[in-house]
């Protein structure tokens, strides 16, 4: 198998196991529930994603990324379609807006302080 096909299998296996990781953190919330269980599940999701090396394709490896691998990012996009849990929205501001700015324009100290904990879900920003 090629590196890309090995990676595809890795991503599929990740999505097969991640629901049990989230369920171990907190039970699935009832419809309309916006309590702490959602944050616990979101943090479990991000930690699993980061620990599997799937959280940051365009980030340097030093911060848990894949050194800008668009080929692997494309495979992840394909395989994750419809499988990203709704709890991921908890990280929209931090991961989607703040961390890219710190990655691209922050000092080394800011990158060291915020990128890894933000990408892993150890910190939640709003």
C-alpha positions as CSV (number, residue, x, y, z in Angstrom):
1,X,0.0,0.0,0.0
2,X,1.1,3.6,-0.6
3,X,1.6,6.1,2.1
4,X,-1.6,7.8,1.2
5,X,-3.6,4.6,1.3
6,X,-2.0,3.6,4.6
7,X,-3.1,7.0,5.9
8,X,-6.6,6.5,4.6
9,X,-6.9,3.3,6.6
10,X,-5.5,5.1,9.6
11,X,-8.2,7.8,9.4
12,X,-11.0,5.2,8.9
13,X,-9.8,3.3,12.0
14,X,-9.7,6.6,14.0
15,X,-13.3,7.4,13.1
16,X,-14.4,3.9,14.0
17,X,-12.9,4.2,17.5
18,X,-13.5,7.8,18.4
19,X,-17.1,7.6,19.5
20,X,-16.2,5.3,22.3
21,X,-13.5,7.7,23.4
22,X,-16.1,10.5,23.6
23,X,-18.7,8.3,25.3
24,X,-16.1,7.5,28.0
25,X,-15.6,11.2,28.7
26,X,-19.4,11.9,29.0
27,X,-22.6,10.4,27.8
28,X,-24.1,11.8,24.6
29,X,-26.1,14.9,25.4
30,X,-29.9,14.9,25.1
31,X,-31.3,17.1,22.3
32,X,-31.1,20.8,23.4
33,X,-28.6,20.1,26.1
34,X,-25.8,22.6,26.2
35,X,-24.3,21.6,29.5
36,X,-20.8,20.6,30.5
37,X,-21.1,17.1,28.9
38,X,-20.7,18.8,25.5
39,X,-17.4,20.4,26.5
40,X,-16.1,17.2,28.0
41,X,-17.0,15.3,24.9
42,X,-15.5,18.0,22.7
43,X,-12.2,17.9,24.7
44,X,-12.1,14.1,24.4
45,X,-12.6,14.5,20.6
46,X,-9.9,17.1,20.1
47,X,-7.4,15.2,22.3
48,X,-8.0,12.0,20.3
49,X,-7.7,13.9,17.1
50,X,-4.5,15.5,18.1
51,X,-3.0,12.4,19.6
52,X,-3.7,10.6,16.4
53,X,-1.8,13.3,14.4
54,X,-5.0,14.3,12.6
55,X,-5.6,17.8,14.1
56,X,-3.4,20.1,12.2
57,X,-2.2,19.3,8.7
58,X,-0.8,22.8,8.0
59,X,1.0,23.2,11.3
60,X,4.7,22.4,12.0
61,X,5.4,19.0,13.4
62,X,6.8,20.6,16.5
63,X,3.3,21.7,17.4
64,X,1.6,18.4,16.5
65,X,1.0,19.2,12.8
66,X,1.9,17.4,9.6
67,X,4.2,20.1,8.1
68,X,1.7,21.2,5.4
69,X,0.7,17.9,3.8
70,X,-2.1,18.8,1.4
71,X,-2.3,15.2,0.1
72,X,-3.0,13.9,3.6
73,X,-5.3,16.8,4.4
74,X,-7.4,15.9,1.3
75,X,-7.7,12.3,2.4
76,X,-8.8,13.4,5.8
77,X,-11.4,15.7,4.3
78,X,-12.7,12.8,2.2
79,X,-12.8,10.3,5.0
80,X,-14.1,12.7,7.7
81,X,-17.1,13.9,5.6
82,X,-20.2,13.4,7.8
83,X,-18.2,11.9,10.6
84,X,-17.0,15.1,12.5
85,X,-19.0,15.2,15.7
86,X,-21.1,18.3,16.4
87,X,-19.1,18.9,19.6
88,X,-16.2,20.0,17.4
89,X,-18.0,23.4,17.1
90,X,-16.8,24.2,20.6
91,X,-13.4,24.9,19.1
92,X,-14.5,27.1,16.2
93,X,-13.0,30.3,17.5
94,X,-9.7,28.9,18.9
95,X,-8.8,26.4,16.2
96,X,-10.6,28.1,13.4
97,X,-9.5,31.7,14.0
98,X,-7.1,32.4,16.8
99,X,-4.6,29.6,16.4
100,X,-3.9,30.2,12.7
101,X,-3.1,33.8,13.5
102,X,-0.7,32.8,16.3
103,X,0.8,30.2,14.0
104,X,1.4,32.7,11.2
105,X,2.2,35.9,13.1
106,X,2.9,35.0,16.7
107,X,6.2,35.1,18.4
108,X,8.0,31.8,19.2
109,X,6.9,32.2,22.8
110,X,3.2,32.6,21.8
111,X,3.4,29.6,19.5
112,X,4.9,27.5,22.2
113,X,2.4,28.6,24.8
114,X,-0.8,28.3,22.7
115,X,-0.6,26.1,19.7
116,X,-0.3,22.6,21.2
117,X,-2.8,23.1,24.0
118,X,-5.2,24.8,21.7
119,X,-5.0,22.2,19.0
120,X,-5.3,19.3,21.5
121,X,-8.3,20.9,23.2
122,X,-6.7,21.3,26.5
123,X,-7.8,25.0,26.3
124,X,-11.1,26.2,24.9
125,X,-11.4,29.8,23.7
126,X,-14.5,31.8,22.9
